[in-house]
Amino acid sequence: MPDRAALEGILYVLKTGIGWQHLPHQLGYGSGMTCWRRLRDWHAAGVFTRLHHVLLDRMAQAHQLDWTRACVDSTSVPAARGGPKRARTPRIVAGLAASVM
């Protein structure tokens, strides 16, 4: 399966939200499992991270990035020094609930 066809199949599944197993063979993207495996392999190889950096670089060179609307949250940037540690939540199990049957 050519890379271009696999990429188009991946984008089709991600855009439409269909399951991988429901990717229509008539579209010429190959099987959904082939596209899924290619996505997994490309992700593991860092292809999408490199692609993201290339796109950001090109957009910056074309002055198409507006950083005044950028947002960073803790899911993408870890807290400085790891942040405070939380205490463990104590269990509050007094006993089993009575059966309703």
DOVOBA-166662 format. One record per residue (C-alpha): residue in one letter; x, y, z. Coordinates in nm, 3 decimals. Each point is the difference from the previous one (the first is absolute). Example, Ala and Ser with C-alpha at 12.3 -4.5 7.8 and 13.67 -1.06 7.14 Angstrom:
2
<pt><resn>A</resn><xx>1.230</xx><yy>-0.450</yy><zz>0.780</zz></pt>
<pt><resn>S</resn><xx>0.137</xx><yy>0.344</yy><zz>-0.066</zz></pt>
% end
This chain:
101
<pt><resn>M</resn><xx>0.000</xx><yy>0.000</yy><zz>0.000</zz></pt>
<pt><resn>P</resn><xx>0.153</xx><yy>0.337</yy><zz>-0.099</zz></pt>
<pt><resn>D</resn><xx>0.057</xx><yy>0.247</yy><zz>0.283</zz></pt>
<pt><resn>R</resn><xx>-0.225</xx><yy>0.260</yy><zz>-0.163</zz></pt>
<pt><resn>A</resn><xx>-0.297</xx><yy>-0.239</yy><zz>-0.014</zz></pt>
<pt><resn>A</resn><xx>0.055</xx><yy>-0.106</yy><zz>0.361</zz></pt>
<pt><resn>L</resn><xx>0.017</xx><yy>0.364</yy><zz>0.112</zz></pt>
<pt><resn>E</resn><xx>-0.321</xx><yy>0.079</yy><zz>-0.185</zz></pt>
<pt><resn>G</resn><xx>-0.167</xx><yy>-0.299</yy><zz>0.165</zz></pt>
<pt><resn>I</resn><xx>0.120</xx><yy>0.114</yy><zz>0.344</zz></pt>
<pt><resn>L</resn><xx>-0.130</xx><yy>0.352</yy><zz>-0.059</zz></pt>
<pt><resn>Y</resn><xx>-0.333</xx><yy>-0.137</yy><zz>-0.126</zz></pt>
<pt><resn>V</resn><xx>-0.050</xx><yy>-0.208</yy><zz>0.315</zz></pt>
<pt><resn>L</resn><xx>0.103</xx><yy>0.285</yy><zz>0.231</zz></pt>
<pt><resn>K</resn><xx>-0.220</xx><yy>0.254</yy><zz>-0.179</zz></pt>
<pt><resn>T</resn><xx>-0.312</xx><yy>-0.215</yy><zz>-0.028</zz></pt>
<pt><resn>G</resn><xx>0.033</xx><yy>-0.180</yy><zz>0.332</zz></pt>
<pt><resn>I</resn><xx>-0.076</xx><yy>-0.342</yy><zz>-0.148</zz></pt>
<pt><resn>G</resn><xx>0.168</xx><yy>-0.307</yy><zz>0.143</zz></pt>
<pt><resn>W</resn><xx>0.315</xx><yy>-0.125</yy><zz>-0.165</zz></pt>
<pt><resn>Q</resn><xx>-0.176</xx><yy>-0.324</yy><zz>-0.097</zz></pt>
<pt><resn>H</resn><xx>-0.266</xx><yy>0.201</yy><zz>-0.189</zz></pt>
<pt><resn>L</resn><xx>0.237</xx><yy>0.180</yy><zz>-0.238</zz></pt>
<pt><resn>P</resn><xx>-0.150</xx><yy>-0.065</yy><zz>-0.348</zz></pt>
<pt><resn>H</resn><xx>0.236</xx><yy>-0.194</yy><zz>-0.228</zz></pt>
<pt><resn>Q</resn><xx>-0.156</xx><yy>0.177</yy><zz>-0.300</zz></pt>
<pt><resn>L</resn><xx>0.175</xx><yy>0.324</yy><zz>0.095</zz></pt>
<pt><resn>G</resn><xx>0.339</xx><yy>-0.153</yy><zz>-0.078</zz></pt>
<pt><resn>Y</resn><xx>0.156</xx><yy>0.054</yy><zz>0.342</zz></pt>
<pt><resn>G</resn><xx>0.051</xx><yy>-0.368</yy><zz>0.072</zz></pt>
<pt><resn>S</resn><xx>-0.136</xx><yy>-0.167</yy><zz>0.309</zz></pt>
<pt><resn>G</resn><xx>-0.066</xx><yy>0.189</yy><zz>0.319</zz></pt>
<pt><resn>M</resn><xx>0.242</xx><yy>-0.224</yy><zz>0.189</zz></pt>
<pt><resn>T</resn><xx>0.278</xx><yy>0.081</yy><zz>-0.247</zz></pt>
<pt><resn>C</resn><xx>-0.064</xx><yy>0.372</yy><zz>0.052</zz></pt>
<pt><resn>W</resn><xx>-0.014</xx><yy>-0.045</yy><zz>0.378</zz></pt>
<pt><resn>R</resn><xx>0.331</xx><yy>-0.190</yy><zz>0.004</zz></pt>
<pt><resn>R</resn><xx>0.161</xx><yy>0.268</yy><zz>-0.218</zz></pt>
<pt><resn>L</resn><xx>-0.129</xx><yy>0.270</yy><zz>0.239</zz></pt>
<pt><resn>R</resn><xx>0.139</xx><yy>-0.194</yy><zz>0.299</zz></pt>
<pt><resn>D</resn><xx>0.340</xx><yy>-0.048</yy><zz>-0.167</zz></pt>
<pt><resn>W</resn><xx>0.025</xx><yy>0.362</yy><zz>-0.116</zz></pt>
<pt><resn>H</resn><xx>-0.096</xx><yy>0.124</yy><zz>0.345</zz></pt>
<pt><resn>A</resn><xx>0.264</xx><yy>-0.222</yy><zz>0.164</zz></pt>
<pt><resn>A</resn><xx>0.260</xx><yy>0.127</yy><zz>-0.248</zz></pt>
<pt><resn>G</resn><xx>-0.083</xx><yy>0.364</yy><zz>0.085</zz></pt>
<pt><resn>V</resn><xx>-0.124</xx><yy>0.086</yy><zz>-0.349</zz></pt>
<pt><resn>F</resn><xx>-0.289</xx><yy>0.216</yy><zz>0.119</zz></pt>
<pt><resn>T</resn><xx>0.212</xx><yy>0.193</yy><zz>0.250</zz></pt>
<pt><resn>R</resn><xx>0.252</xx><yy>0.081</yy><zz>-0.274</zz></pt>
<pt><resn>L</resn><xx>-0.283</xx><yy>0.094</yy><zz>-0.239</zz></pt>
<pt><resn>H</resn><xx>-0.146</xx><yy>0.231</yy><zz>0.265</zz></pt>
<pt><resn>H</resn><xx>0.336</xx><yy>0.174</yy><zz>0.045</zz></pt>
<pt><resn>V</resn><xx>0.044</xx><yy>0.041</yy><zz>-0.377</zz></pt>
<pt><resn>L</resn><xx>-0.346</xx><yy>0.154</yy><zz>-0.031</zz></pt>
<pt><resn>L</resn><xx>0.064</xx><yy>0.238</yy><zz>0.290</zz></pt>
<pt><resn>D</resn><xx>0.334</xx><yy>0.106</yy><zz>-0.153</zz></pt>
<pt><resn>R</resn><xx>-0.157</xx><yy>0.067</yy><zz>-0.341</zz></pt>
<pt><resn>M</resn><xx>-0.289</xx><yy>0.192</yy><zz>0.152</zz></pt>
<pt><resn>A</resn><xx>0.241</xx><yy>0.208</yy><zz>0.208</zz></pt>
<pt><resn>Q</resn><xx>0.210</xx><yy>0.082</yy><zz>-0.308</zz></pt>
<pt><resn>A</resn><xx>-0.317</xx><yy>0.111</yy><zz>-0.180</zz></pt>
<pt><resn>H</resn><xx>-0.103</xx><yy>0.209</yy><zz>0.305</zz></pt>
<pt><resn>Q</resn><xx>-0.317</xx><yy>-0.205</yy><zz>0.035</zz></pt>
<pt><resn>L</resn><xx>0.030</xx><yy>-0.080</yy><zz>0.373</zz></pt>
<pt><resn>D</resn><xx>-0.183</xx><yy>0.216</yy><zz>0.252</zz></pt>
<pt><resn>W</resn><xx>0.151</xx><yy>-0.080</yy><zz>0.341</zz></pt>
<pt><resn>T</resn><xx>-0.227</xx><yy>0.253</yy><zz>0.173</zz></pt>
<pt><resn>R</resn><xx>-0.269</xx><yy>-0.269</yy><zz>0.004</zz></pt>
<pt><resn>A</resn><xx>0.224</xx><yy>-0.288</yy><zz>0.109</zz></pt>
<pt><resn>C</resn><xx>-0.095</xx><yy>-0.206</yy><zz>0.303</zz></pt>
<pt><resn>V</resn><xx>0.209</xx><yy>-0.237</yy><zz>0.209</zz></pt>
<pt><resn>D</resn><xx>-0.145</xx><yy>-0.225</yy><zz>0.265</zz></pt>
<pt><resn>S</resn><xx>0.141</xx><yy>-0.260</yy><zz>0.233</zz></pt>
<pt><resn>T</resn><xx>-0.086</xx><yy>-0.288</yy><zz>-0.231</zz></pt>
<pt><resn>S</resn><xx>0.267</xx><yy>0.114</yy><zz>-0.244</zz></pt>
<pt><resn>V</resn><xx>0.252</xx><yy>0.168</yy><zz>0.236</zz></pt>
<pt><resn>P</resn><xx>0.089</xx><yy>-0.151</yy><zz>0.338</zz></pt>
<pt><resn>A</resn><xx>-0.017</xx><yy>0.219</yy><zz>0.309</zz></pt>
<pt><resn>A</resn><xx>0.324</xx><yy>0.156</yy><zz>0.120</zz></pt>
<pt><resn>R</resn><xx>0.168</xx><yy>-0.220</yy><zz>0.261</zz></pt>
<pt><resn>G</resn><xx>-0.285</xx><yy>-0.249</yy><zz>-0.032</zz></pt>
<pt><resn>G</resn><xx>-0.250</xx><yy>0.199</yy><zz>0.207</zz></pt>
<pt><resn>P</resn><xx>-0.125</xx><yy>-0.097</yy><zz>0.346</zz></pt>
<pt><resn>K</resn><xx>-0.069</xx><yy>-0.363</yy><zz>0.082</zz></pt>
<pt><resn>R</resn><xx>-0.353</xx><yy>-0.089</yy><zz>0.105</zz></pt>
<pt><resn>A</resn><xx>-0.081</xx><yy>-0.211</yy><zz>0.303</zz></pt>
<pt><resn>R</resn><xx>-0.155</xx><yy>-0.339</yy><zz>-0.063</zz></pt>
<pt><resn>T</resn><xx>-0.378</xx><yy>-0.008</yy><zz>0.010</zz></pt>
<pt><resn>P</resn><xx>-0.111</xx><yy>-0.227</yy><zz>0.284</zz></pt>
<pt><resn>R</resn><xx>-0.243</xx><yy>-0.280</yy><zz>-0.077</zz></pt>
<pt><resn>I</resn><xx>-0.344</xx><yy>0.036</yy><zz>0.153</zz></pt>
<pt><resn>V</resn><xx>-0.143</xx><yy>-0.349</yy><zz>-0.027</zz></pt>
<pt><resn>A</resn><xx>-0.198</xx><yy>-0.090</yy><zz>0.311</zz></pt>
<pt><resn>G</resn><xx>-0.152</xx><yy>-0.312</yy><zz>-0.141</zz></pt>
<pt><resn>L</resn><xx>-0.172</xx><yy>-0.143</yy><zz>-0.302</zz></pt>
<pt><resn>A</resn><xx>-0.333</xx><yy>0.143</yy><zz>-0.111</zz></pt>
<pt><resn>A</resn><xx>-0.309</xx><yy>-0.209</yy><zz>0.056</zz></pt>
<pt><resn>S</resn><xx>-0.122</xx><yy>-0.199</yy><zz>-0.297</zz></pt>
<pt><resn>V</resn><xx>-0.307</xx><yy>0.143</yy><zz>-0.172</zz></pt>
<pt><resn>M</resn><xx>-0.117</xx><yy>-0.339</yy><zz>-0.126</zz></pt>
% end
